[in-house]
Amino acid sequence: MKRILLAAIWVWCALTVSAAAAENKSTDKSPTLQPVPGHVVDHLTATRGIVVNPTPVKMQFTGADTIDVAKGFNLAKVPESLRQDFNGQKANPKGLPVKVAVKARKGAVAGTYTLTLTPARVSIEAVDADGVFYAAGTLQQILTSAAEAKVPVPAMVITDYPAFPFRGVVEGFYGTPWSHDTRLRMLDHMGANKMNSYVFGPKDDPYHNVPHWRQPYPAAEAAKISELCSRAAKNHVNFIWAIHPGGDIRWNREDYDSLLNKFRAMYDLGVRQFAVFFDDISGAGTDSHKQAALLNDLNRDFVQKMPGMRSLIVCPTDYTQSWANPTDSGQLAVYGRELDPDIQVFWTGSAVCSDVKKADRDFVRERIRRPSLTWWNFPVSDYVRTNLLLGPCYNLDTTLTAADMSGILTNPMEQGEASRSAVYCVADYGWNPRAYNALDSWERSIRDLVPGAPEAYRTIAINTTDPQKDFRKIESWEADTFRVDNYTQEQFRALYQQFTQLAMAPMKLIADGDNAELVKEIFPWLEQAAALGSRGILALNLIKTYESGDREAFLRDYNVLNTVNSLQRPGWEAHRVGTQRLQPFIDNVLKDLRNK
């Protein structure tokens, strides 16, 4: 019945669009809207239609030559062990030759590569296997973006390398952990965007956390983790399994042996990097000296002895400046003095959810005596589960280097598919921060997520990104709302168009977006977006009815909007859209006209 009513409202609103053309009385200037940092790039003009994510350090077009890729590629000179990186390409002995050379270079960071495209060949020079994989991914993006833009592939040279050693995702939220399929898709997405670190640490996994961290995973779950390790390796992503023992750890030999046994069991499943979380606990588990001693023992007894292992990571109890003891007796300073120097330390910043700023990295680096590993709590929404955070990733300091922090991992939402946009953007920032353009990265991420309906999804996302806490993000920054007695005709028409687009966007996304998993995840918010768009049209029409002087029609329309707004309010409160501007506009219209 509710959906039938909603459909009827959509039709009724569509039939009353002509009311938007009515003249208004006010000509006051509109308020200044706060934009998201950055600018949208016309890639057809700026980069000849070529779009690569993350943004390469240097992309140089070499004249007017173009590349004929119609016949595919001759992979005969690609080492057999690396050919899987080119599985996305059409292999053809008569195609364009591909030459790959792998050679370590002093001073070059891991993952460095040079990709050269000429009419005669494709050449890749890389310092390691990661660099070859990244170059192959860049080649695929060049071909895909050229095809989408319907432009020829230009001759070019790309010189590229990552700014930070760690770039990735930490599945560290509270709530329903991601499904196995969601994780597999995310690992593919990470690999395509040159991320290299995935931390498995969902707070509500009982074998990661209390009560079962001491026990091995059941066979079925263990098999899934083994598959995740394999998929991660295929995507050149380090699968990092985290354990969260601090809630009931007893600091005795029995518990230490339990940790070692759990690490060994996970190693046998394919895990080659581990993290230990001491966050969000109280009591005996918070002892800084015992934490450091335990970590050092694990590092020396296991991590440094087992083949193929990578550095241990810890999330301290004092993971944010909000409550970290800044003195020499504080946990961070204890870590700095006592913790093995090769152990990485997570840090969220000035608050649990905060911008990434140099001052916050300096604060922790001075105490832990190493660059911190940023755990960025965006777009995680476990503290505001009524909201989705679908907007741009901004206020990330673009001057930071590996001397300031060792990397950045985004903590996503429970909705994994909807988190892919933010993951795309964080991958862009983590690879090449100096070139990071928050707004353009977000616009590109939307086309990557829903190529069939990017404008529809953008309409939903721009109005669905408000954490409603101290860590406020700009929402609806293109919606110039107003009060009943103070607006211009231009404002009215623009807002009418935006509400209409919002009402129709969910249907467009469902019909053309070609991402059923995304629709499934966010469907309750899609319903609310459509309803909010319809309410907004009702509110705008009510203003014109009031100005017409038709008292009977005004009272009727006021009652309709007031009734609809009240009946739909519980659903909106449970799945919020347009919290900063759009719903407040509707509420203000009712308030302003209440006693008219």
For each residue, the residues with C-beta under 8 A, 3 or more apart:
1: 4 5
2: 5 6
3: 6 7
4: 1 7 8
5: 1 2 8 9
6: 2 3 9 10 527 530 531 534
7: 3 4 10 11
8: 4 5 11 12
9: 5 6 12 13 531 534 538 564
10: 6 7 13 14 503 530 534
11: 7 8 14 15
12: 8 9 15 16
13: 9 10 16 17 500 503 534 537 538 541
14: 10 11 17
15: 11 12
16: 12 13 19 537 541
17: 13 14 20 496 500 537
18: 21
19: 16 22 540 541 544 545
20: 17 492 493 496 540 541 544
21: 18
22: 19 544 547 548
23: 489
24: 487 488 489 492 543 547
25: 547
26: 485 486 487 488
27: 488
28: 486 487 488
29: 488
30: 33 480 482 487 488 490 491
31: 480 482
32:
33: 30 477 478 479 480
34: 474 477
35: 439 474 477
36: 391 392 394 438 439 442 474 477
37: 394 395 438 439
38: 392 394 437 438 439 440 441 442
39: 437 439 440
40: 439 440 443
41: 46 47 437 440
42: 45 46
43: 46 47 49 50 51 145 149
44: 48 49 149 151
45: 42
46: 41 42 43
47: 41 43 50 51 59
48: 44 61 151 154
49: 43 44 145 146 148 149 150 151
50: 43 47 59 142 145 146 149 154 156
51: 43 47 141 145 444
52: 55 56 59 138 141 142 145 158
53: 141 193 424 427 428 441 444 445 448
54: 162 193 194 427 428 429 430 431 432
55: 52 428 431 432 435 436 437 441
56: 52 59 138 158 159 160 432
57: 159 160 161 432 435
58: 157 158 159 160
59: 47 50 52 56 156 157 158
60: 156 157 158 159
61: 48 154 155 156
62: 65 118 155 156 157
63: 155
64:
65: 62 118 119 154 155
66: 119 152 153 154 155
67: 96 117 118 119 122 152 153 154 155
68: 71 96 119
69: 72 73 95 96 143 153
70:
71: 68 90 92 94 95 96
72: 69 89 90 91 92 95 96
73: 69 86 89 90 91 92 95 96 97 98 122
74: 77 91 92 93 94 95 96 97 98
75: 78 83 86 89 91 98
76: 93 97
77: 74 97 98 99 100
78: 75 82 83 86 98 99 100
79: 82 83 100 102
80: 83
81: 129
82: 78 79 85 86 100 102 129 132
83: 75 78 79 80 86 87
84: 87 234
85: 82 132 133 136 137
86: 73 75 78 82 83 89 91 98 136 139
87: 83 84
88: 136 140
89: 72 73 75 86 136 139 140 143
90: 71 72 73 95
91: 72 73 74 75 86 95
92: 71 72 73 74 95
93: 74 76
94: 71 74
95: 69 71 72 73 74 90 91 92
96: 67 68 69 71 72 73 74 120 121 122
97: 73 74 76 77 120 121 122
98: 73 74 75 77 78 86 121 122 123 124
99: 77 78 121 122 123 124
100: 77 78 79 82 123 124 126 132
101: 123 124 125 126
102: 79 82 126 127 128 129 131 132
103: 125 126 127
104: 108 127 128
105: 108 112 127
106:
107:
108: 104 105 112 127 161
109: 112 127 161 162 165
110: 127 128 130 131 162 165
111: 127 128 130 131 134 161 162 194 196
112: 105 108 109 126 127 128 131 160 161
113: 124 125 126 127 131 132 134 135 138 160 161
114: 123 124 125 126 135 157 158 159 160
115: 122 123 124 135 138 139 157 158 160
116: 122 123 124 125 156 157 158
117: 67 122 139 142 153 154 155 156 157
118: 62 65 67 121 122 123 155
119: 65 66 67 68 155
120: 96 97
121: 96 97 98 99 118
122: 67 73 96 97 98 99 115 116 117 118 139
123: 98 99 100 101 114 115 116 118
124: 98 99 100 101 113 114 115 116 131 132 135 136
125: 101 103 113 114 116
126: 100 101 102 103 112 113 114 129 130 131 132 134 135
127: 102 103 104 105 108 109 110 111 112 113 131
128: 102 104 110 111 112 131 132
129: 81 82 102 126 132 133 236
130: 110 111 126 133 134 196 236
131: 102 110 111 112 113 124 126 127 128 134 135
132: 82 85 100 102 113 124 126 128 129 135 136
133: 85 129 130 136 137 191 236
134: 111 113 126 130 131 137 138 160 194 236
135: 113 114 115 124 126 131 132 138 139 158 160
136: 85 86 88 89 124 132 133 139 140
137: 85 133 134 140 141 191 192 194
138: 52 56 113 115 134 135 141 142 158 160
139: 86 89 115 117 122 135 136 142 143
140: 88 89 136 137 143 144
141: 51 52 53 137 138 144 145
142: 50 52 117 138 139 145 146 153 156
143: 69 89 139 140 146 147 153
144: 140 141 147 148
145: 43 49 50 51 52 141 142 148 149
146: 49 50 142 143 149 151 152 153
147: 143 144 150
148: 49 144 145 451
149: 43 44 49 50 145 146
150: 49 147
151: 44 48 49 146 154
152: 66 67 146
153: 66 67 69 117 142 143 146
154: 48 50 61 65 66 67 117 151
155: 61 62 63 65 66 67 117 118 119
156: 50 59 60 61 62 116 117 142
157: 58 59 60 62 114 115 116 117
158: 52 56 58 59 60 114 115 116 135 138
159: 56 57 58 60 114
160: 56 57 58 112 113 114 115 134 135 138
161: 57 108 109 111 112 113
162: 54 109 110 111 165 167 194 430 431 432
163: 401 402 430 431 432 433 434
164: 167 402 405 406 407 408 430 431 433
165: 109 110 162 402 406 407
166: 196 197 344 373 406 407 408 409 430
167: 162 164 194 195 196 197 407 408 409 426 427 430 431
168: 190 195 196 197 198 199 237 238 407 409 410 430
169: 186 190 195 197 198 199 409 410 411 412 423
170: 198 199 201 242 375 409 410 411
171: 177 178 183 198 199 200 201 202 411 412
172: 199 201 202 203 242 277 375 380 411
173: 202 203 380 381 382 411 412 413 414
174: 203 204 382
175: 203 204 382 385 414
176: 204 414
177: 171 202 204 205
178: 171 182 183 186 202 414 416
179: 182 183 416
180: 183 184 224 227 228
181: 184 185
182: 178 179 185 186 416 417 517
183: 171 178 179 180 186 187 200 228 416
184: 180 181 187 188 227 228 231
185: 181 182 188 189 416 417 517
186: 169 178 182 183 189 190 198 416 419 420 423
187: 183 184 190 191 198 228 231 232 235 237
188: 184 185 191 192 231 235
189: 185 186 192 193 420 423 424
190: 168 169 186 187 193 195 196 198 235 237 423 427
191: 133 137 187 188 194 195 234 235 236 237
192: 137 188 189 235
193: 53 54 189 190 423 424 427 428
194: 54 111 134 137 162 167 191 427 431
195: 167 168 169 190 191 198 237 423 426 427 430
196: 111 130 166 167 168 190 236 237 238
197: 166 167 168 169 237 238 240 407 409
198: 168 169 170 171 186 187 190 195 232 237 238 239 240
199: 168 169 170 171 172 240 242 275 313 409
200: 171 183 205 208 225 228 239 240 241 242
201: 170 171 172 205 208 241 242 244 275 277
202: 171 172 173 177 178 205 208
203: 172 173 174 175 208 209 244 280
204: 174 175 176 177 209
205: 177 200 201 202 208 209
206: 209 210 211 212
207: 212 213 215 216 217 221
208: 200 201 202 203 205 213 241 242 243 244
209: 203 204 205 206 212 213 244 247
210: 206 213 244 245 247 248
211: 206 248
212: 206 207 209 215
213: 207 208 209 210 243 244 245 258 262
214: 245 255 258 259 262
215: 207 212 262
216: 207 222 261 262 265
217: 207 221 222 225 265
218: 221 222
219: 222 223
220: 223 224
221: 207 217 218 224 225
222: 216 217 218 219 225 226 265 269
223: 219 220 226 227
224: 180 220 221 227 228
225: 200 217 221 222 228 229 241 266 269 270 271
226: 222 223 229 230 269 270
227: 180 184 223 224 230 231
228: 180 183 184 187 200 224 225 231 232 239
229: 225 226 232 233 239 269 270 271 272
230: 226 227 233 234 270
231: 184 187 188 227 228 234 235
232: 187 198 228 229 235 237 238 239
233: 229 230 236 237 239 270
234: 84 191 230 231
235: 187 188 190 191 192 231 232
236: 129 130 133 134 191 196 233
237: 168 187 190 191 195 196 197 198 232 233
238: 168 196 197 198 232 272 273 310
239: 198 200 228 229 232 233 270 271 272 273
240: 197 198 199 200 271 273 274 275 313
241: 200 201 208 225 266 271 273 274 275
242: 170 172 199 200 201 208 274 275 276 277 313 315
243: 208 213 259 262 263 274 275 276 277
244: 201 203 208 209 210 213 247 276 277 278 279
245: 210 213 214 248 249 255 259 276 285
246: 249 277 278 279 281 285 286 291 317
247: 209 210 244 281 285
248: 210 211 245 285
249: 245 246 255 284 285
250: 254 255 284
251: 255 284 287 290 294
252: 255 256
253: 256 257
254: 250 257 258
255: 214 245 249 250 251 252 258 259
256: 252 253 259 260 294 297
257: 253 254 260 261
258: 213 214 254 255 261 262
259: 214 243 245 255 256 262 263 294 298
260: 256 257 263 264 298 301 302
261: 216 257 258 264 265
262: 213 214 215 216 243 258 259 265 266
263: 243 259 260 266 267 274 298 302
264: 260 261 267 268 302
265: 216 217 222 261 262 268 269
266: 225 241 262 263 269 271 274
267: 263 264 270 271 272 306
268: 264 265
269: 222 225 226 229 265 266
270: 225 226 229 230 233 239 267
271: 225 229 239 240 241 266 267 274
272: 229 238 239 267 308 309 310
273: 238 239 240 241 309 310 311 312 313
274: 240 241 242 243 263 266 271 298 303 312 313
275: 199 201 240 241 242 243 312 313 314 315 346
276: 242 243 244 245 294 295 298 312 313 314 315
277: 172 201 242 243 244 246 314 315
278: 244 246 281 285 286 291 314 315 316 317
279: 244 246 315 316 317 319 346
280: 203
281: 246 247 278 285 286 317
282: 285 286
283: 286
284: 249 250 251 287
285: 245 246 247 248 249 278 281 282 291 317
286: 246 278 281 282 283 291 317 331
287: 251 284 290 291
288: 291 292 316 317 330 331 334 335
289: 292 293 334 338
290: 251 287 293 294
291: 246 278 285 286 287 288 294 295 314 316 317 331
292: 288 289 295 296 334 335 338 339
293: 289 290 296 297 338
294: 251 256 259 276 290 291 297 298
295: 276 291 292 298 299 312 314 339 340 343
296: 292 293 299 300 338 339 340 343
297: 256 293 294 300 301
298: 259 260 263 274 276 294 295 301 302 303 312
299: 295 296 302 303 304 312 340 342 343
300: 296 297 303 304 305 340
301: 260 297 298 305
302: 260 263 264 298 299 305 306 309
303: 274 298 299 300 306 309 311 312
304: 299 300 309
305: 300 301 302
306: 267 302 303 309
307:
308: 272
309: 272 273 302 303 304 306
310: 238 272 273
311: 273 303 342 343 344
312: 273 274 275 276 295 298 299 303 340 342 343 344
313: 199 240 242 273 274 275 276 343 344 345 346 373
314: 275 276 277 278 291 295 335 339 343 344 345 346
315: 242 275 276 277 278 279 319 345 346 375
316: 278 279 288 291 319 331 332 335 345 346
317: 246 278 279 281 285 286 288 291 331
318: 323 324 325 330 331 332
319: 279 315 316 324 346 347 348 375
320: 323 324 347 348 349 350 351 352 354
321: 324 326 349 350 351 360 363 364
322: 350 351 352
323: 318 320
324: 318 319 320 321 330 331 332 364
325: 318 329 330 331 332 333
326: 321 330 332 363 367
327: 330 333
328: 333
329: 325 333 334
330: 288 318 324 325 326 327 333 334 367
331: 286 288 291 316 317 318 324 325 334 335
332: 316 318 324 325 326 335 336 364 367 368
333: 325 327 328 329 330 336 337 367
334: 288 289 292 329 330 331 337 338 339
335: 288 292 314 316 331 332 338 339 345 367 368
336: 332 333 339 367 368 369 370
337: 333 334 369
338: 289 292 293 296 334 335
339: 292 295 296 314 334 335 336 343 345 368
340: 295 296 299 300 312 343
341: 369 370
342: 299 311 312
343: 295 296 299 311 312 313 314 339 340
344: 166 311 312 313 314 370 373 406
345: 313 314 315 316 335 339 364 368 370 372 373
346: 275 279 313 314 315 316 319 372 373 374 375
347: 319 320 360 361 364 372 373 374 375 405
348: 319 320 351 352 353 354 374 375 376 377
349: 320 321 354 355 356 357 360 361 374 376
350: 320 321 322 354 355 357 359 360
351: 320 321 322 348 354 470 471
352: 320 322 348 377
353: 348 377 378 380 383 467 469 470 471
354: 320 348 349 350 351 357 360 377 471
355: 349 350 395 396 397
356: 349 360 361 374 376 395 396 397 400 405 408
357: 349 350 354 360 361 395 397
358: 361 362 397 399 400 404
359: 350 362 363
360: 321 347 349 350 354 356 357 363 364
361: 347 349 356 357 358 364 365 371 372 374 400 404 405
362: 358 359 365 366 404
363: 321 326 359 360 366 367
364: 321 324 332 345 347 360 361 367 368 372
365: 361 362 368 369 370 371 372 404 405
366: 362 363 369
367: 326 330 332 333 335 336 363 364
368: 332 335 336 339 345 364 365 372
369: 336 337 341 365 366
370: 336 341 344 345 365 406
371: 361 365 402 403 404 405 406
372: 345 346 347 361 364 365 368 405 406
373: 166 313 344 345 346 347 405 406 407 408 409
374: 346 347 348 349 356 361 405 407 408 409
375: 170 172 315 319 346 347 348 409 411
376: 348 349 356 396 408 409 410 411 426
377: 348 352 353 354 380 411 471
378: 353 389 393 410 411 422 471 473
379: 388 389 390 393 410 412 413 419 422
380: 172 173 353 377 383 389 411 412 413
381: 173 384 385 387 388 389 413 414 467
382: 173 174 175 385 414
383: 353 380 467 469
384: 381 387 467 468 469
385: 175 381 382 414
386: 573 574 575 576
387: 381 384 464 466 467 468 576 579
388: 379 381 413 415 418 464 465 522 525
389: 378 379 380 381 413 422 464 465 466 467 473
390: 379 418 421 460 461 464 465
391: 36 442 461 462 464 465 473 474 475
392: 36 38 425 438 439 441 442 465
393: 378 379 396 410 422 425 426 429 438 441 442
394: 36 37 38 438 439
395: 37 355 356 357
396: 355 356 376 393 408 429 433 436 438
397: 355 356 357 358 400 433
398: 429 433 434 436
399: 358 433 434
400: 356 358 361 397 404 405 433
401: 163 404
402: 163 164 165 371 405 406 407
403: 371
404: 358 361 362 365 371 400 401
405: 164 347 356 361 365 371 372 373 374 400 402 408
406: 164 165 166 344 370 371 372 373 402
407: 164 165 166 167 168 197 373 374 402 430
408: 164 166 167 356 373 374 376 396 405 426 429 430
409: 166 167 168 169 170 197 199 373 374 375 376 426
410: 168 169 170 376 378 379 393 419 422 423 426
411: 169 170 171 172 173 375 376 377 378 380
412: 169 171 173 379 380 416 419 422 423
413: 173 379 380 381 388 389 416 418 419
414: 173 175 176 178 381 382 385
415: 388 418 419 521 522
416: 178 179 182 183 185 186 412 413 419 420 521
417: 182 185 420 449 515 517 518 521
418: 388 390 413 415 421 518 521 522
419: 186 379 410 412 413 415 416 422 423
420: 186 189 416 417 423 424 445 448 449
421: 390 418 424 425 442 445 446 448 449 461
422: 378 379 389 393 410 412 419 425 426 445
423: 169 186 189 190 193 195 410 412 419 420 426 427
424: 53 189 193 420 421 427 428 441 444 445 448 449
425: 392 393 421 422 428 429 438 441 442 445
426: 167 195 376 393 408 409 410 422 423 429 430
427: 53 54 167 190 193 194 195 423 424 430 431
428: 53 54 55 193 424 425 431 432 436 441
429: 54 393 396 398 408 425 426 432 433 436 441
430: 54 162 163 164 166 167 168 195 407 408 426 427 433
431: 54 55 162 163 164 167 194 427 428
432: 54 55 56 57 162 163 428 429 435 436
433: 163 164 396 397 398 399 400 429 430 436
434: 163 398 399
435: 55 57 432
436: 55 396 398 428 429 432 433 441
437: 38 39 41 55 440 441
438: 36 37 38 392 393 394 396 425 441 442
439: 35 36 37 38 39 40 392 394 442 443
440: 38 39 40 41 437 443 444
441: 38 53 55 392 393 424 425 428 429 436 437 438 444 445
442: 36 38 391 392 393 421 425 438 439 445 446
443: 40 439 440 446 447 458
444: 51 53 424 440 441 447 448
445: 53 420 421 422 424 425 441 442 448 449
446: 421 442 443 449 450 454 457 458 461
447: 443 444 450 451 454
448: 53 420 421 424 444 445 451
449: 417 420 421 424 445 446 457 515 518
450: 446 447 453 454 456 457 509 513 514 515 518
451: 148 447 448 454 514
452: 512 513 514 515
453: 450 456 457 508 509 511 512 513 514
454: 446 447 450 451 457 458
455: 458 459 505 508
456: 450 453 459 460 504 505 506 508 509 512 513
457: 446 449 450 453 454 460 461 505 509 513
458: 443 446 454 455 461 462
459: 455 456 462 463 498 501 502 505 529
460: 390 456 457 463 464 502 505 506 509 522 525 526 529 577
461: 390 391 421 446 457 458 464 465
462: 391 458 459 465 475 476 477 478
463: 459 460 475 476 479 502 529 532 577 578 582
464: 387 388 389 390 391 460 461 475 525 529 576 577 578
465: 388 389 390 391 392 461 462 473 474 475
466: 387 389 472 473 475 576 579 580
467: 353 381 383 384 387 389 471 472 473
468: 384 387 472 576 579
469: 353 383 384 472
470: 351 353
471: 351 353 354 377 378 467
472: 466 467 468 469
473: 378 389 391 465 466 467
474: 34 35 36 391 465 477 580
475: 391 462 463 464 465 466 578 579 580 581
476: 462 463 479 578 580 581 582
477: 33 34 35 36 462 474
478: 33 462 498
479: 33 463 476 495 498 578 581 582 585
480: 30 31 33 491 494 495
481: 495 581 582 584 585 588
482: 30 31 486 487 491 492 495 585
483: 486 487 588 592
484: 487 543 546 588 589 592 593
485: 26 592
486: 26 28 482 483
487: 24 26 28 30 482 483 484 491 492
488: 24 26 27 28 29 30 491 492
489: 23 24 492 493
490: 30 493 494
491: 30 480 482 487 488 494 495
492: 20 24 482 487 488 489 495 496 540 543
493: 20 489 490 496 497
494: 480 490 491 497 498
495: 479 480 481 482 491 492 498 499 536 540 585
496: 17 20 492 493 499 500 537 540
497: 493 494 500 501
498: 459 478 479 494 495 501 502 536
499: 495 496 502 503 532 533 534 536 537 540 582
500: 13 17 496 497 503 504 533 537
501: 459 497 498 504 505 533
502: 459 460 463 498 499 505 529 530 532 533 536 578 582
503: 10 13 499 500 529 530 532 533 534 536 537
504: 456 500 501 507 508 530 533
505: 455 456 457 459 460 501 502 508 509 529 530 533
506: 456 460 509 510 526 527 529 530
507: 504 510 511 530
508: 453 455 456 504 505 511 512 513
509: 450 453 456 457 460 505 506 512 513 519 526
510: 506 507 513 519 526
511: 453 507 508
512: 452 453 456 508 509
513: 450 452 453 456 457 508 509 510 518 519
514: 450 451 452 453
515: 417 449 450 452 518 519
516: 519 520
517: 182 185 417 520 521
518: 417 418 449 450 513 515 521 522
519: 509 510 513 515 516 522 523 526
520: 516 517 523
521: 415 416 417 418 517 518
522: 388 415 418 460 518 519 525 526
523: 519 520 526 527
524: 527 528 571 574 575
525: 388 460 464 522 528 529 575 576 577
526: 460 506 509 510 519 522 523 529 530
527: 6 506 523 524 530 531 571 575
528: 524 525 531 532 568 571 572 575 576 577
529: 459 460 463 464 502 503 505 506 525 526 532 533 577 578
530: 6 10 502 503 504 505 506 507 526 527 533 534
531: 6 9 527 528 534 535 568 571 572
532: 463 499 502 503 528 529 535 536 572 577 578 582 583 586
533: 499 500 501 502 503 504 505 529 530 536 537
534: 6 9 10 13 499 503 530 531 537 538 564
535: 531 532 538 539 561 564 565 568 586
536: 495 498 499 502 503 532 533 539 540 582 585 586
537: 13 16 17 496 499 500 503 533 534 540 541
538: 9 13 534 535 541 542 557 560 561 564
539: 535 536 542 543 561 585 586 589 590
540: 19 20 492 495 496 499 536 537 543 544 589
541: 13 16 19 20 537 538 544 545 557
542: 538 539 545 546 554 557 558 561 589 593
543: 24 484 492 539 540 546 547 589 593
544: 19 20 22 540 541 547 548
545: 19 541 542 548 550 553 554 557
546: 484 542 543 554 593 596
547: 22 24 25 543 544
548: 22 544 545 553 554
549:
550: 545 553 554
551: 554 555
552: 555 556
553: 545 548 550 556 557
554: 542 545 546 548 550 551 557 558 593 596
555: 551 552 558 559
556: 552 553 559 560
557: 538 541 542 545 553 554 560 561
558: 542 554 555 561 562 590 593
559: 555 556 562 563
560: 538 556 557 563 564
561: 535 538 539 542 557 558 564 565 586 589 590
562: 558 559 565 566 590
563: 559 560 566 567
564: 9 534 535 538 560 561 567 568
565: 535 561 562 568 569 586 587 590
566: 562 563 569
567: 563 564
568: 528 531 535 564 565 571 572
569: 565 566 572 573
570: 573 574
571: 524 527 528 531 568 574 575
572: 528 531 532 568 569 575 576 577 583
573: 386 569 570 576
574: 386 524 570 571
575: 386 524 525 527 528 571 572
576: 386 387 464 466 468 525 528 572 573 579 583
577: 460 463 464 525 528 529 532 572 582 583
578: 463 464 475 476 479 502 529 532 581 582 583
579: 387 466 468 475 576 582 583 584
580: 466 474 475 476 584
581: 475 476 479 481 578 584 585
582: 463 476 479 481 499 502 532 536 577 578 579 585 586
583: 532 572 576 577 578 579 586 587
584: 481 579 580 581 587 588
585: 479 481 482 495 536 539 581 582 588 589
586: 532 535 536 539 561 565 582 583 589 590
587: 565 583 584 590 591
588: 481 483 484 584 585 591 592
589: 484 539 540 542 543 561 585 586 592 593
590: 539 558 561 562 565 586 587 593 594
591: 587 588 594
592: 483 484 485 588 589 596
593: 484 542 543 546 554 558 589 590 596
594: 590 591
595:
596: 546 554 592 593
